[in-house]
Amino acid sequence: MSKHHVVVIGGGGTGGAIIHDLRLRGIEATLVERGELTSGTTGRHHGQLHCGARYAVKDRAIARECMEETYILKRIARESLEANYGLFVALNDEDEEHVPIFIQSCVESGIPTKEVPVKHALEMEPNLNPDIRRAIMVPDGTIDAWRLPLQFFASARHNGAGIHTFTPVTGFRSSGKAITGVQVYDLKTRREFTIAADLVINATGAWAGQVTKMADVEIPITPGPGTMVAVRKRLANMVISHLHPAGDGDIIVPQRGLSIIGTTQYRTDDPDDIAVPEEDISEMYRCADMLIPTFSSQKYHAAWIAARPLAGAASTADDARNLSRDFNVVDHGEIDGREGLVSVIGGKATVLRAMAEQTVDAACVKLGITECCTTAETALLPHRAYST
Ligand SMILES: Cc1cc2nc3c(=O)[nH]c(=O)nc-3n(C[C@H](O)[C@H](O)[C@H](O)COP(=O)(O)OP(=O)(O)OC[C@H]3O[C@@H](n4cnc5c(N)ncnc54)[C@H](O)[C@@H]3O)c2cc1C
């Protein structure tokens, strides 16, 4: 057992995976979250288990990582996933031209693909647009956005992690330039106190820049909001994607009894100040109907928006769309002279375990700990164990 204590800020999927990894390596760990667990972007994402096919043309490395993490999550967190596969469909001449490069990029990224004759695709997915030109099956799937992180939190807590919800970090404790802990405010007891730490990990996603500002450090992060719309019917079994270079509203994810179309892409300075633009709803319906023509005639369930934690600086929505979907672990000791603080920025829910592994590897180097990561081989507790 290590004598070190690490504080993790942020109770989304990334923070959950980090605190689980820390405990498996025998490191004392406490997580603080300003609201309820998963109340940030994690509890509001689209719910797609990305096998990487969506990213393969642009970035083989990200695609390969998604595929590897999909295999790992299927081993350690089966109950939070549906292995329902994905179907990329070409709708027009331009899409058809994109098919060879799409398949080639998937193959080069280690992603299995299978072209399905259109007739067969329509038998498997009878609600699909009957005019689709090509259909390629890939190992995408559906993630339960709440259950997956709760499996990490349940396992971490079972292994002795401290988890404080409704406890925002309001500042940092320092000794000279080194960070030695966090100052928090417990919203339940209305008590302010400090938590000492040998290292603080900032896993606050789209809020990461606001948190590092409290330590007088700037970090390149762009909150990129996107809208999703759900209707009350499961219109497909597989995740249906428009086979084209990425754009708005090109993925329909089936989730329990719902079908969810998403998303759009904006940029904002404040991830707390976002609302669904009215026009997004009709635009999402228009895009969904191109894939599944009866989508917009189903009963409306909900529309919501969440902010992507995009790693990198972007001043416009178009710049934000072009930012990589990769993640970075930032050692503020090395970059800003603020020892004791590490941030993880970017990424996506599918690769939360890999994000945690690289972050905790960096933490271990700083603390002189040699324990290796075992999260890829350790089955997680059921999500219900968090409440029981
Ligand atoms: C529209 C959209 C669709 C997406 N769809 C998918 C998808 O289909 N598949 C996929 O793999 N990924 C998807 N993503 C990406 C994925 O949702 C995110 O990458 C992931 O949820 C980020 O998790 P996180 O834990 O890093 O951040 P968050 O879940 O945002 O967690 C950060 C936490 O930090 C807390 N916090 C902030 N400030 C403080 C403070 N001062 N003190 C304490 N706590 C604080 C917040 O309350 C929050 O809970 C999507 C994202 C968006 C926006």
The ligand as an SDF file (V2000), in Angstrom:
LIG
                    3D

 53 58  0  0  0  0  0  0  0  0999 V2000
  -23.1420   15.8200  -27.6470 C   0  0  0  0  0  0  0  0  0  0  0  0
  -22.1450   14.7860  -27.1940 C   0  0  0  0  0  0  0  0  0  0  0  0
  -22.2730   13.4660  -27.5940 C   0  0  0  0  0  0  0  0  0  0  0  0
  -21.3230   12.5310  -27.2050 C   0  0  0  0  0  0  0  0  0  0  0  0
  -21.4940   11.2420  -27.5650 N   0  0  0  0  0  0  0  0  0  0  0  0
  -20.5910   10.3230  -27.2050 C   0  0  0  0  0  0  0  0  0  0  0  0
  -20.7780    8.9650  -27.5730 C   0  0  0  0  0  0  0  0  0  0  0  0
  -21.7650    8.6010  -28.1810 O   0  0  0  0  0  0  0  0  0  0  0  0
  -19.8240    8.0770  -27.2220 N   0  0  0  0  0  0  0  0  0  0  0  0
  -18.6990    8.4550  -26.5380 C   0  0  0  0  0  0  0  0  0  0  0  0
  -17.8450    7.5910  -26.3020 O   0  0  0  0  0  0  0  0  0  0  0  0
  -18.5180    9.7220  -26.1440 N   0  0  0  0  0  0  0  0  0  0  0  0
  -19.4360   10.6680  -26.4560 C   0  0  0  0  0  0  0  0  0  0  0  0
  -19.2730   11.9630  -26.0670 N   0  0  0  0  0  0  0  0  0  0  0  0
  -18.0790   12.3310  -25.3030 C   0  0  0  0  0  0  0  0  0  0  0  0
  -18.2550   12.0130  -23.8120 C   0  0  0  0  0  0  0  0  0  0  0  0
  -19.5270   12.3640  -23.3850 O   0  0  0  0  0  0  0  0  0  0  0  0
  -17.2460   12.7800  -22.9720 C   0  0  0  0  0  0  0  0  0  0  0  0
  -15.9640   12.6620  -23.5230 O   0  0  0  0  0  0  0  0  0  0  0  0
  -17.2010   12.2410  -21.5530 C   0  0  0  0  0  0  0  0  0  0  0  0
  -18.4930   12.1020  -21.0320 O   0  0  0  0  0  0  0  0  0  0  0  0
  -16.4270   13.1920  -20.6650 C   0  0  0  0  0  0  0  0  0  0  0  0
  -16.3800   12.6360  -19.3690 O   0  0  0  0  0  0  0  0  0  0  0  0
  -15.5560   13.3690  -18.2680 P   0  0  0  0  0  0  0  0  0  0  0  0
  -15.6410   12.5740  -17.0240 O   0  0  0  0  0  0  0  0  0  0  0  0
  -14.1970   13.6750  -18.7880 O   0  0  0  0  0  0  0  0  0  0  0  0
  -16.2770   14.7830  -18.0900 O   0  0  0  0  0  0  0  0  0  0  0  0
  -17.6880   15.0850  -17.2870 P   0  0  0  0  0  0  0  0  0  0  0  0
  -18.6240   13.9550  -17.3590 O   0  0  0  0  0  0  0  0  0  0  0  0
  -18.1640   16.4000  -17.7640 O   0  0  0  0  0  0  0  0  0  0  0  0
  -17.1800   15.1770  -15.8040 O   0  0  0  0  0  0  0  0  0  0  0  0
  -16.5460   16.3300  -15.2700 C   0  0  0  0  0  0  0  0  0  0  0  0
  -17.1460   16.5860  -13.9140 C   0  0  0  0  0  0  0  0  0  0  0  0
  -16.4120   17.6250  -13.2540 O   0  0  0  0  0  0  0  0  0  0  0  0
  -17.3230   18.2780  -12.3980 C   0  0  0  0  0  0  0  0  0  0  0  0
  -16.7650   19.5610  -11.9870 N   0  0  0  0  0  0  0  0  0  0  0  0
  -16.6290   20.6810  -12.7260 C   0  0  0  0  0  0  0  0  0  0  0  0
  -16.0970   21.6690  -11.9740 N   0  0  0  0  0  0  0  0  0  0  0  0
  -15.9100   21.1550  -10.7340 C   0  0  0  0  0  0  0  0  0  0  0  0
  -15.3920   21.6830   -9.5110 C   0  0  0  0  0  0  0  0  0  0  0  0
  -14.9990   22.9580   -9.4120 N   0  0  0  0  0  0  0  0  0  0  0  0
  -15.3370   20.8710   -8.4250 N   0  0  0  0  0  0  0  0  0  0  0  0
  -15.7470   19.5750   -8.4980 C   0  0  0  0  0  0  0  0  0  0  0  0
  -16.2510   19.0260   -9.6260 N   0  0  0  0  0  0  0  0  0  0  0  0
  -16.3160   19.7990  -10.7360 C   0  0  0  0  0  0  0  0  0  0  0  0
  -18.5850   18.4040  -13.2640 C   0  0  0  0  0  0  0  0  0  0  0  0
  -19.7290   18.6130  -12.4660 O   0  0  0  0  0  0  0  0  0  0  0  0
  -18.5930   17.0680  -13.9850 C   0  0  0  0  0  0  0  0  0  0  0  0
  -19.4370   16.1260  -13.3550 O   0  0  0  0  0  0  0  0  0  0  0  0
  -20.2260   12.9130  -26.3980 C   0  0  0  0  0  0  0  0  0  0  0  0
  -20.1260   14.2330  -25.9610 C   0  0  0  0  0  0  0  0  0  0  0  0
  -21.0890   15.1600  -26.3480 C   0  0  0  0  0  0  0  0  0  0  0  0
  -21.0000   16.5480  -25.8360 C   0  0  0  0  0  0  0  0  0  0  0  0
  1  2  1  0
  2  3  1  0
  2 52  2  0
  3  4  2  0
  4  5  1  0
  4 50  1  0
  5  6  2  0
  6  7  1  0
  6 13  1  0
  7  8  2  0
  7  9  1  0
  9 10  1  0
 10 11  2  0
 10 12  1  0
 12 13  2  0
 13 14  1  0
 14 15  1  0
 14 50  1  0
 15 16  1  0
 16 17  1  0
 16 18  1  0
 18 19  1  0
 18 20  1  0
 20 21  1  0
 20 22  1  0
 22 23  1  0
 23 24  1  0
 24 25  2  0
 24 26  1  0
 24 27  1  0
 27 28  1  0
 28 29  2  0
 28 30  1  0
 28 31  1  0
 31 32  1  0
 32 33  1  0
 33 34  1  0
 33 48  1  0
 34 35  1  0
 35 36  1  0
 35 46  1  0
 36 37  1  0
 36 45  1  0
 37 38  2  0
 38 39  1  0
 39 40  1  0
 39 45  2  0
 40 41  1  0
 40 42  2  0
 42 43  1  0
 43 44  2  0
 44 45  1  0
 46 47  1  0
 46 48  1  0
 48 49  1  0
 50 51  2  0
 51 52  1  0
 52 53  1  0
M  END
$$$$
